[in-house]
Amino acid sequence: MTQPTTRTTLKDYAKRKLGYPVVDLNIDDDQMEDCIDDALEYFQEYHFDGTYPTFVKKQISGSTLKITSNTVFTENEKITGGTSGVRATVHAYHSANTTIRFKNPMVKSGGDGNTYYANTSTTFGNGETITGATSGATATTNAASAASIGDFDNQYVSIDESIIGIKSVLPMYDDTSSSSNMFSVNYQYALNDLYTMGAMEDMRTYIFTQQKLAMIHNLFHGMPRFRFNRHMDRLYLDINWGNDVGIDDWIVMEAYAIVDPATFSDVYGDLFLKKYVTSLFKKQWGQNLIKFEGMQLPGGITLNGRQLYDDANTEIERIEEEIFLRYQLPDDFFVG
């Protein structure tokens, strides 16, 4: 028969390996689905074919405020909510959907009560009047779901749940050694010294210069600092928001994503996955029969669910040990 290419064919394969339809399996369909989910999660967590390296790009979004009329506010002016007291800076106004994109929301709090502090937990209210400090324009916010906080003010970007790890974030500023500006070291080096290499010169000076430039760049800039947890699906960037990155800018991450079997159906035919799913089915089958252990059936047959359960546990331990020895990539080592 052909290799499994869907959840259903993988399920049928495992059932046949356990004796079906010659032997009836005492296992519910939902239990088999759970076993497949557990096996896929284990496969994507530890098998080198369960994930792949990729680059992910995300555009930084701004906070939005929907208003009921086509009222134009000027860019970078302050708007203040008449009820909430929230003050923010206009980034842009989109007349097509009467939406204000804003940043840096603040409210008065602490001290003398007249000083504004950054605050993203208190937003513009629904149905309140906002006023522009420069234009003097006024508008009313939508009656429902008027304000939404964007990436710039949250200071994190939402990551798709298919991403299980982020290795690095590409620098968001010019690299000293790679800038094309005419006053950069690279430009001047190419202008004055590059063509003297060859018979008269060698590459040592150029290589040493590039290494020194990289060291200087790493000393003063380094790579962007970030925090990521796959269960939060958020990438927190510990950077200077507004200087290093702004609204509508792009960030690029080097990441690891799961190989989704819904897109790449060849996953269901993986040798490890087939063996693991079969053993999980067998364990669940034994677990279901344990409560009938020792029960006499017609013909003197005695149910022994415990033996089935123990055999499956032994198989699972062997398979899980095998994935660490044969199917897992070696740990990276850092030297320096």
ABEGO torsion letter per residue (X at the ends): XBBBABAAAAAAAAAAAAGOAABBBBBBAAAAAAAAAAAAAAAAAABAAABBBBBBBBBBBBBBBBBABBBBBBBGBBBBBAAAGBBBBBABBBAAAGBBBBBGBBBBBEEAGABBBBBAABBBBBGBBBBBAAAGBBBBBBABGABBBBAAAAGBBBBBAABABBABBBBABBBAAABABAABAAAAAAAAAAAABEAABBAAAAAAAAAAAAAAAAAAAEBBBBBBBAAAGBBBBBBBBGAABBBGBBBBBBBBBBBBAAABAAAAABAAAAAAAAAAAAAAAAAAAAAABGBBBBGGBBBBAAAAAAAAAAAAAAAAAAAAAAABBBBBBBBX
